[in-house]
């Protein structure tokens, strides 16, 4: 047998062996939801997100003033694949500065903290989606808890490049709302996707033996409570990071600012509850899956997820939109939206006269955006002569205002380094505060 024949036999044999190997190898599934936001190859994903003030219903008959991304609570679910370029065109049509802070890997200019976007202005976030997992985005203007509780938050899904096992996929974003104080530890409402108990009256459909995947984000401020699914031991991807190995769980605690991916199946049809164990289940998180057998002619990827995933977010979004924006709903008057930003505080009557400083130069102290720093305006109590002009300089790294309690003067949004001047023509006490950080107060005494 000549050398050429031997080589030919060798190549054929190697090809057959490799073919058998790859046929028996576990090949990652490449099926995604039939939605153009989910894909395999790196592409550029461009989104427009608009912050706007509106009113939304959060429970039957309870419509409140809200701060939103794209008009709903939560904002849109954004989705990309690991390695994609993500461009967010953010427009602030609200009355206050806002940002979009994304969890995940990115540089400081895309972190949505120090680059506060003033009313009427815009900002572009441009970053690579990584790592693969479930993340959140939210406004990070201080006080952060108030901006979040009023509705400025949403989910961000980054699919792994190698694909996922087909599943019926839902997004659940836990939020909170209080009618009196958005910084309380005991909010009046705790809910999924902006509306109390919405998945009790609109249960989540599923099929027997179908994998259900829940993307769960905790955008609340209260301590962690256990997320519980009835009728099954489910798998949890800790912190929503796909690189983490799944663990089997009966209940899983997710704290504020964290996330998890839950995967569950049911062998038998029935109504299977899911909720937060403890007090939150009485405040708006009671819900259930309506699990049924698939009919014989069920379409894969439409009626049941077998080899194709089913993205249920648009279905969920339609439900919450219908609930949050009913026709002719009366707005419920609350103090939640004004508990900080528009509350006028009076303190001059109790101020020690020894604290008076005679000067026409005042400053916003560095660190004053953080309440616990005890920083504010300096001096707190300033004495001047009638006709003097006082100049305030913002020496903090955050945006502030100098706003009088009697609406006599208002600096507008002062960026770091900005100054504001006001001339005082009459004898009296002039109290002022920061609309964005209302613990900051000061008084001008004119003599």
FIBAVEX-486861 format. One record per residue (C-alpha): x negated, z negated, y. Coordinates in pm, 1 decimal. Example, Ala and Ser with C-alpha at 12.3 -4.5 7.8 and 13.67 -1.06 7.14 Angstrom:
BEGIN
<node u="-1230.0" w="-780.0" v="-450.0"/>
<node u="-1367.0" w="-714.0" v="-106.0"/>
//
This chain:
BEGIN
<node u="0.0" w="0.0" v="0.0"/>
<node u="-156.5" w="107.6" v="330.4"/>
<node u="-202.1" w="-115.6" v="637.2"/>
<node u="81.3" w="48.8" v="835.2"/>
<node u="335.7" w="-19.3" v="559.9"/>
<node u="222.9" w="-382.2" v="531.1"/>
<node u="258.4" w="-432.8" v="908.6"/>
<node u="603.0" w="-274.0" v="907.5"/>
<node u="723.7" w="-501.1" v="628.5"/>
<node u="579.8" w="-799.5" v="815.4"/>
<node u="756.5" w="-714.6" v="1137.9"/>
<node u="1090.3" w="-660.6" v="962.1"/>
<node u="1053.6" w="-987.5" v="773.6"/>
<node u="972.3" w="-1176.1" v="1093.6"/>
<node u="1273.4" w="-1023.5" v="1267.6"/>
<node u="1505.4" w="-1125.7" v="983.7"/>
<node u="1364.3" w="-1478.1" v="984.6"/>
<node u="1405.5" w="-1513.1" v="1360.5"/>
<node u="1756.5" w="-1375.0" v="1339.5"/>
<node u="1855.0" w="-1631.4" v="1075.5"/>
<node u="1695.9" w="-1908.3" v="1282.7"/>
<node u="1882.1" w="-1823.4" v="1603.3"/>
<node u="2211.1" w="-1775.4" v="1420.9"/>
<node u="2181.1" w="-2129.8" v="1290.1"/>
<node u="2048.8" w="-2278.3" v="1614.2"/>
<node u="2275.8" w="-2473.3" v="1846.6"/>
<node u="2324.3" w="-2235.5" v="2141.3"/>
<node u="2447.5" w="-2398.0" v="2465.7"/>
<node u="2798.4" w="-2292.0" v="2558.1"/>
<node u="2822.8" w="-2067.7" v="2862.7"/>
<node u="3197.6" w="-2083.3" v="2924.4"/>
<node u="3317.2" w="-2195.2" v="3265.9"/>
<node u="3650.5" w="-2228.4" v="3438.7"/>
<node u="3794.6" w="-1893.8" v="3543.8"/>
<node u="3717.5" w="-1963.7" v="3906.7"/>
<node u="3464.4" w="-1791.4" v="4129.2"/>
<node u="3323.4" w="-2125.3" v="4239.5"/>
<node u="3173.8" w="-2170.4" v="3891.2"/>
<node u="2907.3" w="-1931.0" v="3767.9"/>
<node u="2587.2" w="-1895.1" v="3569.6"/>
<node u="2329.2" w="-1735.6" v="3796.2"/>
<node u="2195.3" w="-1883.6" v="4124.0"/>
<node u="2396.1" w="-1750.3" v="4415.7"/>
<node u="2472.5" w="-1856.0" v="4772.4"/>
<node u="2792.9" w="-2054.8" v="4809.3"/>
<node u="2932.6" w="-2074.7" v="5164.9"/>
<node u="3205.8" w="-2318.3" v="5266.8"/>
<node u="3375.4" w="-2395.3" v="5597.9"/>
<node u="3483.7" w="-2755.9" v="5642.6"/>
<node u="3675.8" w="-2870.0" v="5949.8"/>
<node u="3717.9" w="-3234.4" v="6052.8"/>
<node u="4055.3" w="-3284.3" v="6217.2"/>
<node u="4290.7" w="-3566.4" v="6310.4"/>
<node u="4638.3" w="-3544.1" v="6162.3"/>
<node u="4910.8" w="-3753.3" v="5999.5"/>
<node u="4961.2" w="-3771.1" v="5623.0"/>
<node u="5193.3" w="-3953.7" v="5388.9"/>
<node u="5002.3" w="-4183.4" v="5151.6"/>
<node u="5301.6" w="-4343.7" v="4976.9"/>
<node u="5674.3" w="-4259.4" v="4974.4"/>
<node u="5799.7" w="-4297.8" v="5331.9"/>
<node u="5462.1" w="-4412.4" v="5466.4"/>
<node u="5302.7" w="-4150.1" v="5692.0"/>
<node u="4993.5" w="-4263.8" v="5881.3"/>
<node u="4737.2" w="-4123.6" v="6121.1"/>
<node u="4442.8" w="-3983.4" v="5928.2"/>
<node u="4100.2" w="-3827.9" v="5977.8"/>
<node u="4050.6" w="-3542.5" v="5734.9"/>
<node u="3830.4" w="-3262.8" v="5607.8"/>
<node u="4041.1" w="-2944.8" v="5600.2"/>
<node u="4364.4" w="-3135.0" v="5653.1"/>
<node u="4397.6" w="-3336.2" v="5331.4"/>
<node u="4278.9" w="-3663.0" v="5175.6"/>
<node u="4048.4" w="-3615.3" v="4995.8"/>
<node u="3886.7" w="-3304.8" v="5142.9"/>
<node u="3828.7" w="-2990.7" v="4935.1"/>
<node u="3645.4" w="-3019.5" v="4605.1"/>
<node u="3324.1" w="-2820.8" v="4653.0"/>
<node u="3154.4" w="-2671.8" v="4349.2"/>
<node u="2829.4" w="-2491.8" v="4272.1"/>
<node u="2583.1" w="-2444.6" v="3989.1"/>
<node u="2245.1" w="-2614.2" v="3973.2"/>
<node u="1997.3" w="-2409.4" v="4175.4"/>
<node u="2256.6" w="-2243.1" v="4398.3"/>
<node u="2205.0" w="-2231.1" v="4772.2"/>
<node u="2492.8" w="-2417.8" v="4939.1"/>
<node u="2581.7" w="-2352.0" v="5302.9"/>
<node u="2839.2" w="-2575.7" v="5470.8"/>
<node u="2964.6" w="-2466.4" v="5810.3"/>
<node u="3096.8" w="-2796.2" v="5947.2"/>
<node u="3323.4" w="-2792.0" v="6253.7"/>
<node u="3432.8" w="-3113.8" v="6421.7"/>
<node u="3779.9" w="-3075.9" v="6573.3"/>
<node u="3839.5" w="-3451.3" v="6573.4"/>
<node u="3827.1" w="-3692.0" v="6865.7"/>
<node u="3516.1" w="-3877.3" v="6748.6"/>
<node u="3169.6" w="-3783.5" v="6619.6"/>
<node u="3161.2" w="-3703.9" v="6247.7"/>
<node u="2917.8" w="-3580.6" v="5983.3"/>
<node u="2908.9" w="-3474.8" v="5617.6"/>
<node u="2675.1" w="-3683.6" v="5405.1"/>
<node u="2617.2" w="-3547.9" v="5053.6"/>
<node u="2484.1" w="-3751.1" v="4763.4"/>
<node u="2211.0" w="-3574.1" v="4566.4"/>
<node u="1873.5" w="-3421.2" v="4647.6"/>
<node u="1812.1" w="-3272.7" v="4993.9"/>
<node u="1601.5" w="-3323.3" v="5305.6"/>
<node u="1684.8" w="-3541.4" v="5607.9"/>
<node u="1830.8" w="-3266.2" v="5826.2"/>
<node u="2092.7" w="-3205.4" v="5555.4"/>
<node u="2165.0" w="-3574.2" v="5496.3"/>
<node u="2449.2" w="-3599.7" v="5748.0"/>
<node u="2349.8" w="-3924.6" v="5917.1"/>
<node u="2144.6" w="-3896.1" v="6235.8"/>
<node u="2266.3" w="-3549.9" v="6337.6"/>
<node u="2607.9" w="-3670.6" v="6451.1"/>
<node u="2839.5" w="-3381.4" v="6534.3"/>
<node u="3029.9" w="-3441.9" v="6857.3"/>
<node u="3394.8" w="-3337.3" v="6909.1"/>
<node u="3420.1" w="-2962.7" v="6958.4"/>
<node u="3076.2" w="-2895.3" v="6812.4"/>
<node u="2951.1" w="-2770.7" v="6475.2"/>
<node u="2658.2" w="-2810.1" v="6237.5"/>
<node u="2532.2" w="-2611.1" v="5937.7"/>
<node u="2413.4" w="-2783.3" v="5620.5"/>
<node u="2192.4" w="-2562.6" v="5402.8"/>
<node u="2049.4" w="-2699.5" v="5078.4"/>
<node u="1993.1" w="-2631.0" v="4708.4"/>
<node u="2249.5" w="-2780.6" v="4470.6"/>
<node u="2062.5" w="-3027.8" v="4251.1"/>
<node u="2058.3" w="-3208.4" v="4018.9"/>
<node u="2347.9" w="-3119.5" v="3789.5"/>
<node u="2623.7" w="-3376.6" v="3814.6"/>
<node u="2912.4" w="-3515.7" v="4012.9"/>
<node u="2854.8" w="-3626.2" v="4369.4"/>
<node u="3052.8" w="-3715.6" v="4676.7"/>
<node u="3045.5" w="-3627.7" v="5041.1"/>
<node u="3173.0" w="-3837.7" v="5328.4"/>
<node u="3133.6" w="-3903.9" v="5697.4"/>
<node u="2840.4" w="-4132.3" v="5772.3"/>
<node u="2911.6" w="-4220.1" v="6136.0"/>
<node u="2923.6" w="-4597.6" v="6180.6"/>
<node u="3133.2" w="-4792.6" v="6109.4"/>
<node u="3112.3" w="-4586.7" v="5790.4"/>
<node u="3382.0" w="-4778.5" v="5600.5"/>
<node u="3637.5" w="-4694.5" v="5868.3"/>
<node u="3557.0" w="-4322.9" v="5873.1"/>
<node u="3584.3" w="-4314.7" v="5494.4"/>
<node u="3903.2" w="-4518.8" v="5466.1"/>
<node u="4071.8" w="-4301.0" v="5724.8"/>
<node u="4014.7" w="-4005.1" v="5492.0"/>
<node u="3679.1" w="-3836.1" v="5551.1"/>
<node u="3554.8" w="-3789.4" v="5194.5"/>
<node u="3562.4" w="-3552.7" v="4897.6"/>
<node u="3399.8" w="-3451.5" v="4566.4"/>
<node u="3104.2" w="-3219.8" v="4507.7"/>
<node u="3045.2" w="-3084.8" v="4156.0"/>
<node u="2714.2" w="-2930.0" v="4049.2"/>
<node u="2741.0" w="-2760.9" v="3709.0"/>
<node u="2432.1" w="-2745.8" v="3484.1"/>
<node u="2266.7" w="-2405.5" v="3455.0"/>
<node u="2302.3" w="-2403.6" v="3076.5"/>
<node u="2679.3" w="-2442.9" v="3096.5"/>
<node u="2927.6" w="-2700.2" v="2968.0"/>
<node u="3148.8" w="-2743.5" v="2666.1"/>
<node u="3490.2" w="-2594.0" v="2752.3"/>
<node u="3740.2" w="-2854.0" v="2874.4"/>
<node u="4048.3" w="-2908.5" v="3086.1"/>
<node u="3895.1" w="-3047.8" v="3405.0"/>
<node u="4047.1" w="-3285.6" v="3660.2"/>
<node u="3906.9" w="-3440.8" v="3977.6"/>
<node u="3998.0" w="-3799.4" v="4069.1"/>
<node u="3871.0" w="-3943.5" v="4396.3"/>
<node u="3953.2" w="-4309.2" v="4447.7"/>
<node u="4036.8" w="-4406.4" v="4804.8"/>
<node u="4179.1" w="-4702.8" v="4995.1"/>
<node u="4391.1" w="-4761.8" v="5302.7"/>
<node u="4500.3" w="-5068.6" v="5497.0"/>
<node u="4775.3" w="-5080.6" v="5756.2"/>
<node u="4604.4" w="-5344.5" v="5970.3"/>
<node u="4227.4" w="-5348.4" v="5915.7"/>
<node u="4024.7" w="-5066.4" v="5762.0"/>
<node u="3733.2" w="-5302.1" v="5702.7"/>
<node u="3925.1" w="-5556.1" v="5493.4"/>
<node u="3823.4" w="-5648.9" v="5137.8"/>
<node u="4189.0" w="-5641.2" v="5032.7"/>
<node u="4336.6" w="-5305.4" v="5138.4"/>
<node u="4710.3" w="-5247.9" v="5108.8"/>
<node u="4666.5" w="-4931.5" v="4901.9"/>
<node u="4421.3" w="-4814.7" v="4635.4"/>
<node u="4490.9" w="-4464.2" v="4507.4"/>
<node u="4365.3" w="-4148.0" v="4343.9"/>
<node u="4343.1" w="-3835.3" v="4559.8"/>
<node u="4503.1" w="-3976.0" v="4872.1"/>
<node u="4848.3" w="-4079.6" v="4748.2"/>
<node u="4961.9" w="-4395.6" v="4570.3"/>
<node u="5080.6" w="-4355.6" v="4208.5"/>
<node u="5108.2" w="-3978.2" v="4240.8"/>
<node u="5008.7" w="-3920.4" v="3877.7"/>
<node u="5284.0" w="-4148.5" v="3754.4"/>
<node u="5550.1" w="-3916.4" v="3891.1"/>
<node u="5326.1" w="-3612.6" v="3829.3"/>
<node u="5140.8" w="-3693.7" v="3503.5"/>
<node u="4832.8" w="-3493.4" v="3412.2"/>
<node u="4910.0" w="-3242.1" v="3135.6"/>
<node u="4681.9" w="-3208.7" v="2831.8"/>
<node u="4697.9" w="-3074.5" v="2475.7"/>
<node u="4619.7" w="-3248.3" v="2148.5"/>
<node u="4259.2" w="-3207.7" v="2031.4"/>
<node u="4169.3" w="-3052.5" v="2365.5"/>
<node u="3870.4" w="-3192.4" v="2551.4"/>
<node u="3970.5" w="-3340.3" v="2888.8"/>
<node u="3697.0" w="-3390.9" v="3146.1"/>
<node u="3754.6" w="-3621.9" v="3444.3"/>
<node u="3529.1" w="-3603.5" v="3745.9"/>
<node u="3575.5" w="-3951.3" v="3894.2"/>
<node u="3439.5" w="-4056.8" v="4234.7"/>
<node u="3477.5" w="-4401.2" v="4391.6"/>
<node u="3509.0" w="-4364.5" v="4769.2"/>
<node u="3637.7" w="-4716.8" v="4819.6"/>
<node u="3477.9" w="-5030.4" v="4958.8"/>
<node u="3615.8" w="-5301.2" v="4728.5"/>
<node u="3406.1" w="-5424.3" v="4431.4"/>
<node u="3390.7" w="-5220.7" v="4109.9"/>
<node u="3690.3" w="-5219.6" v="3879.9"/>
<node u="3705.0" w="-5080.0" v="3527.7"/>
<node u="3843.7" w="-4729.8" v="3476.7"/>
<node u="4052.1" w="-4740.0" v="3158.7"/>
<node u="4205.7" w="-4459.4" v="2949.9"/>
<node u="4466.7" w="-4546.1" v="2686.8"/>
<node u="4479.0" w="-4424.8" v="2327.9"/>
<node u="4115.8" w="-4318.7" v="2292.0"/>
<node u="3755.5" w="-4428.4" v="2309.1"/>
<node u="3616.8" w="-4191.7" v="2567.1"/>
<node u="3265.5" w="-4079.6" v="2655.4"/>
<node u="3110.1" w="-4164.7" v="2990.2"/>
<node u="2829.6" w="-3979.7" v="3163.9"/>
<node u="2687.7" w="-4263.4" v="3372.1"/>
<node u="2674.2" w="-4209.6" v="3748.9"/>
<node u="2800.4" w="-3855.6" v="3688.9"/>
<node u="2448.0" w="-3723.5" v="3622.9"/>
<node u="2443.5" w="-3471.3" v="3337.2"/>
<node u="2083.7" w="-3564.7" v="3249.7"/>
<node u="2216.0" w="-3904.5" v="3135.3"/>
<node u="2316.6" w="-3924.4" v="2770.6"/>
<node u="2689.0" w="-3998.1" v="2723.8"/>
<node u="2795.4" w="-4338.2" v="2593.8"/>
<node u="3118.6" w="-4435.6" v="2419.6"/>
<node u="3338.3" w="-4661.3" v="2631.4"/>
<node u="3679.7" w="-4829.5" v="2633.4"/>
<node u="3660.9" w="-4908.1" v="3007.4"/>
<node u="3389.3" w="-4826.3" v="3257.2"/>
<node u="3316.2" w="-4985.6" v="3594.5"/>
<node u="3232.4" w="-4754.3" v="3883.7"/>
<node u="3129.9" w="-4913.6" v="4212.0"/>
<node u="3175.4" w="-4789.1" v="4568.6"/>
<node u="2962.7" w="-4483.8" v="4636.1"/>
<node u="2911.9" w="-4407.9" v="4268.5"/>
<node u="3067.0" w="-4164.8" v="4023.9"/>
<node u="3116.3" w="-4100.1" v="3652.3"/>
<node u="3226.2" w="-3816.1" v="3428.7"/>
<node u="3471.5" w="-3914.7" v="3155.7"/>
<node u="3553.3" w="-3699.9" v="2850.7"/>
<node u="3847.4" w="-3776.7" v="2622.9"/>
<node u="4059.9" w="-3629.5" v="2342.2"/>
<node u="4384.8" w="-3730.9" v="2175.8"/>
<node u="4483.9" w="-3640.5" v="1820.2"/>
<node u="4850.9" w="-3722.4" v="1867.4"/>
<node u="5096.2" w="-3621.1" v="2139.9"/>
<node u="5223.4" w="-3891.6" v="2372.4"/>
<node u="5199.4" w="-4053.4" v="2714.0"/>
<node u="4859.4" w="-4215.6" v="2760.6"/>
<node u="4792.6" w="-4424.4" v="3069.6"/>
<node u="4482.8" w="-4426.5" v="3285.4"/>
<node u="4425.8" w="-4668.6" v="3572.7"/>
<node u="4187.5" w="-4915.6" v="3730.4"/>
<node u="4204.2" w="-5245.9" v="3547.6"/>
<node u="4298.6" w="-5540.4" v="3766.2"/>
<node u="4458.6" w="-5561.6" v="4109.4"/>
<node u="4418.1" w="-5187.4" v="4193.0"/>
<node u="4661.3" w="-5091.2" v="3916.4"/>
<node u="4931.5" w="-5268.2" v="4120.7"/>
<node u="4827.4" w="-5097.4" v="4446.4"/>
<node u="4856.9" w="-4731.1" v="4351.8"/>
<node u="4634.3" w="-4631.4" v="4057.6"/>
<node u="4885.1" w="-4637.8" v="3771.4"/>
<node u="4899.6" w="-4293.8" v="3607.8"/>
<node u="4916.1" w="-4120.8" v="3271.2"/>
<node u="4832.1" w="-3811.0" v="3069.9"/>
<node u="5122.0" w="-3618.7" v="2918.7"/>
<node u="4962.8" w="-3498.2" v="2593.5"/>
<node u="5153.1" w="-3235.8" v="2394.2"/>
<node u="5088.2" w="-2997.0" v="2106.9"/>
<node u="4996.7" w="-2647.2" v="2218.9"/>
<node u="5254.0" w="-2381.0" v="2132.0"/>
<node u="5154.3" w="-2120.1" v="1874.8"/>
<node u="5091.3" w="-1841.4" v="2126.8"/>
<node u="4898.9" w="-2059.1" v="2376.6"/>
<node u="4653.1" w="-1855.9" v="2583.2"/>
<node u="4295.4" w="-1982.4" v="2570.4"/>
<node u="4176.6" w="-2081.6" v="2916.4"/>
<node u="4531.0" w="-2084.5" v="3055.6"/>
<node u="4747.9" w="-2300.1" v="2828.9"/>
<node u="4472.4" w="-2469.9" v="2633.2"/>
<node u="4097.8" w="-2508.3" v="2673.2"/>
<node u="3930.5" w="-2391.0" v="2351.1"/>
<node u="3648.1" w="-2151.9" v="2438.5"/>
<node u="3729.0" w="-2134.6" v="2809.2"/>
<node u="3758.6" w="-2420.9" v="3056.7"/>
<node u="4064.6" w="-2480.5" v="3272.4"/>
<node u="3997.5" w="-2598.9" v="3627.2"/>
<node u="4299.2" w="-2808.8" v="3732.3"/>
<node u="4189.3" w="-2880.3" v="4090.9"/>
<node u="4415.3" w="-2620.0" v="4253.4"/>
<node u="4711.5" w="-2766.5" v="4062.8"/>
<node u="4613.9" w="-3113.8" v="4181.5"/>
<node u="4559.6" w="-2995.9" v="4537.9"/>
<node u="4907.1" w="-2841.3" v="4552.0"/>
<node u="5062.9" w="-3169.1" v="4438.1"/>
<node u="4877.1" w="-3382.0" v="4692.8"/>
<node u="4946.0" w="-3129.8" v="4970.8"/>
<node u="5319.6" w="-3138.1" v="4896.6"/>
<node u="5314.6" w="-3518.8" v="4887.0"/>
<node u="5095.0" w="-3575.9" v="5192.1"/>
<node u="5272.4" w="-3329.8" v="5420.6"/>
<node u="5649.2" w="-3362.5" v="5368.7"/>
<node u="5879.2" w="-3200.4" v="5623.5"/>
<node u="6027.1" w="-3419.3" v="5899.6"/>
<node u="5848.6" w="-3735.8" v="5785.5"/>
<node u="5844.4" w="-4019.7" v="6038.4"/>
<node u="5501.5" w="-4153.0" v="6130.8"/>
<node u="5449.9" w="-4517.6" v="6043.8"/>
<node u="5293.6" w="-4710.4" v="6329.7"/>
<node u="4986.2" w="-4894.8" v="6207.2"/>
<node u="4682.9" w="-5052.1" v="6364.1"/>
<node u="4446.4" w="-4918.7" v="6099.0"/>
<node u="4333.6" w="-4618.2" v="6297.8"/>
<node u="4269.4" w="-4823.4" v="6611.4"/>
<node u="4126.6" w="-5136.8" v="6453.0"/>
<node u="3781.1" w="-5043.2" v="6576.0"/>
<node u="3751.7" w="-4729.2" v="6783.1"/>
<node u="4019.4" w="-4797.3" v="7041.2"/>
<node u="4048.5" w="-5175.3" v="7045.0"/>
<node u="3980.5" w="-5330.3" v="7386.6"/>
<node u="3809.5" w="-5665.7" v="7362.6"/>
<node u="3818.2" w="-5930.7" v="7634.5"/>
<node u="3547.5" w="-6193.0" v="7638.4"/>
<node u="3440.5" w="-6252.7" v="8000.2"/>
<node u="3652.7" w="-6564.5" v="8037.5"/>
<node u="3441.6" w="-6739.5" v="7772.8"/>
<node u="3103.5" w="-6607.1" v="7884.8"/>
<node u="2836.5" w="-6857.1" v="7988.7"/>
<node u="2751.6" w="-6792.3" v="8357.2"/>
<node u="2386.6" w="-6867.0" v="8277.0"/>
<node u="2373.8" w="-6537.8" v="8087.2"/>
<node u="2427.3" w="-6335.3" v="8407.3"/>
<node u="2144.4" w="-6093.9" v="8489.2"/>
<node u="2121.8" w="-5935.6" v="8833.4"/>
<node u="2030.2" w="-5571.0" v="8778.9"/>
<node u="2164.9" w="-5218.9" v="8809.9"/>
<node u="1988.5" w="-5101.1" v="8492.4"/>
<node u="2158.2" w="-5156.1" v="8156.9"/>
<node u="2077.5" w="-5021.8" v="7813.0"/>
<node u="2230.8" w="-4968.7" v="7473.0"/>
<node u="1994.8" w="-5170.0" v="7256.1"/>
<node u="1817.4" w="-5014.7" v="6960.4"/>
<node u="1997.2" w="-5104.4" v="6636.9"/>
<node u="2331.0" w="-5176.3" v="6803.4"/>
<node u="2517.6" w="-4931.8" v="6576.1"/>
<node u="2465.1" w="-5183.3" v="6295.8"/>
<node u="2709.0" w="-5469.4" v="6341.2"/>
<node u="2496.3" w="-5727.7" v="6160.8"/>
<node u="2203.0" w="-5666.7" v="6398.4"/>
<node u="2388.0" w="-5853.5" v="6677.3"/>
<node u="2258.6" w="-5591.2" v="6918.6"/>
<node u="2479.9" w="-5452.0" v="7191.9"/>
<node u="2451.0" w="-5373.4" v="7561.1"/>
<node u="2179.6" w="-5549.3" v="7755.6"/>
<node u="2248.4" w="-5735.3" v="7972.9"/>
<node u="2582.8" w="-5843.9" v="7831.1"/>
<node u="2688.7" w="-5978.9" v="8172.1"/>
<node u="2549.7" w="-5797.1" v="8473.9"/>
<node u="2590.7" w="-5898.1" v="8838.7"/>
<node u="2564.9" w="-5641.8" v="9116.5"/>
<node u="2661.2" w="-5599.6" v="9483.8"/>
<node u="2967.8" w="-5403.8" v="9593.9"/>
<node u="2868.6" w="-5041.2" v="9630.8"/>
<node u="2587.6" w="-5056.5" v="9373.4"/>
<node u="2552.0" w="-4792.8" v="9103.4"/>
<node u="2482.3" w="-4911.4" v="8747.8"/>
<node u="2287.2" w="-4686.3" v="8510.1"/>
<node u="2316.4" w="-4722.5" v="8130.8"/>
<node u="2055.5" w="-4566.6" v="7899.9"/>
<node u="2118.1" w="-4516.1" v="7527.1"/>
<node u="1804.7" w="-4646.1" v="7355.5"/>
<node u="1960.9" w="-4645.1" v="7010.4"/>
<node u="1933.9" w="-4363.0" v="6754.4"/>
<node u="2313.6" w="-4333.3" v="6727.4"/>
<node u="2583.6" w="-4199.8" v="6958.0"/>
<node u="2759.8" w="-4455.5" v="7183.1"/>
<node u="3003.0" w="-4474.8" v="7472.7"/>
<node u="3041.7" w="-4695.9" v="7780.5"/>
<node u="3419.2" w="-4723.2" v="7816.4"/>
<node u="3602.2" w="-4963.3" v="8048.8"/>
<node u="3897.0" w="-5162.7" v="7917.9"/>
<node u="4109.7" w="-5057.8" v="8216.4"/>
<node u="4025.5" w="-4684.5" v="8184.1"/>
<node u="3835.9" w="-4690.7" v="8515.5"/>
<node u="3529.0" w="-4522.2" v="8366.7"/>
<node u="3418.3" w="-4359.3" v="8042.3"/>
<node u="3076.6" w="-4213.7" v="7968.2"/>
<node u="3192.1" w="-3987.8" v="7688.9"/>
<node u="2961.6" w="-3947.7" v="7391.3"/>
<node u="2608.4" w="-4055.9" v="7481.3"/>
<node u="2342.9" w="-3909.7" v="7256.4"/>
<node u="2011.9" w="-4098.0" v="7211.0"/>
<node u="1826.6" w="-4094.4" v="7542.3"/>
<node u="2134.3" w="-4003.4" v="7750.9"/>
<node u="2219.1" w="-4193.3" v="8069.2"/>
<node u="2547.9" w="-4271.0" v="8244.8"/>
<node u="2606.3" w="-4389.5" v="8601.1"/>
<node u="2903.1" w="-4567.0" v="8758.5"/>
<node u="2944.7" w="-4688.4" v="9117.5"/>
<node u="3151.2" w="-5003.8" v="9178.0"/>
<node u="3333.8" w="-5020.4" v="9514.4"/>
<node u="3532.5" w="-5344.1" v="9475.4"/>
<node u="3470.8" w="-5709.7" v="9393.4"/>
<node u="3577.4" w="-5806.3" v="9041.8"/>
<node u="3499.7" w="-5820.4" v="8669.1"/>
<node u="3476.1" w="-5488.9" v="8483.2"/>
<node u="3479.0" w="-5518.8" v="8104.7"/>
<node u="3365.8" w="-5233.6" v="7884.9"/>
<node u="3298.1" w="-5155.1" v="7518.0"/>
<node u="3179.2" w="-4879.2" v="7283.8"/>
<node u="3463.5" w="-4677.6" v="7135.5"/>
<node u="3257.6" w="-4602.6" v="6825.9"/>
<node u="3122.3" w="-4954.4" v="6770.2"/>
<node u="3378.1" w="-5191.2" v="6925.8"/>
<node u="3180.2" w="-5508.6" v="6857.6"/>
<node u="2960.2" w="-5386.1" v="7142.1"/>
<node u="3097.6" w="-5528.5" v="7468.2"/>
<node u="2971.7" w="-5591.8" v="7818.3"/>
<node u="3087.7" w="-5699.7" v="8165.4"/>
<node u="2992.7" w="-5599.9" v="8517.2"/>
<node u="3048.6" w="-5871.5" v="8779.7"/>
<node u="3064.7" w="-5729.8" v="9132.9"/>
<node u="3018.0" w="-5965.5" v="9431.5"/>
//
